[in-house]
Amino acid sequence: MLISFLDKDLRYDVQSDGDDIAFAMNGQWLDHQLELFDQTYSGTQAQLIAWVKIPFLSTVLDTNITMYYGNFSMGSRQRILDM
């Protein structure tokens, strides 16, 4: 799944290299790859483009994932994905 958005919290509350950005579903970490993380996209917002590997998508139920960030002691959870 491709995730792309602008956000003011990512401008200030994330490690400058995005290492503390992580995604989870049902308590399990998801493989992901940051395509672009530009913390200085504008004076008030950062830009994030990331690929997130979703193990299963239902045709009848919503699929909810959670994005985590703001842990300045966290190492990268990023994994290069084979597309």
Order of alpha helices (4+ residues) and beta strands (2+ residues): beta-alpha-beta-beta-beta-beta-beta
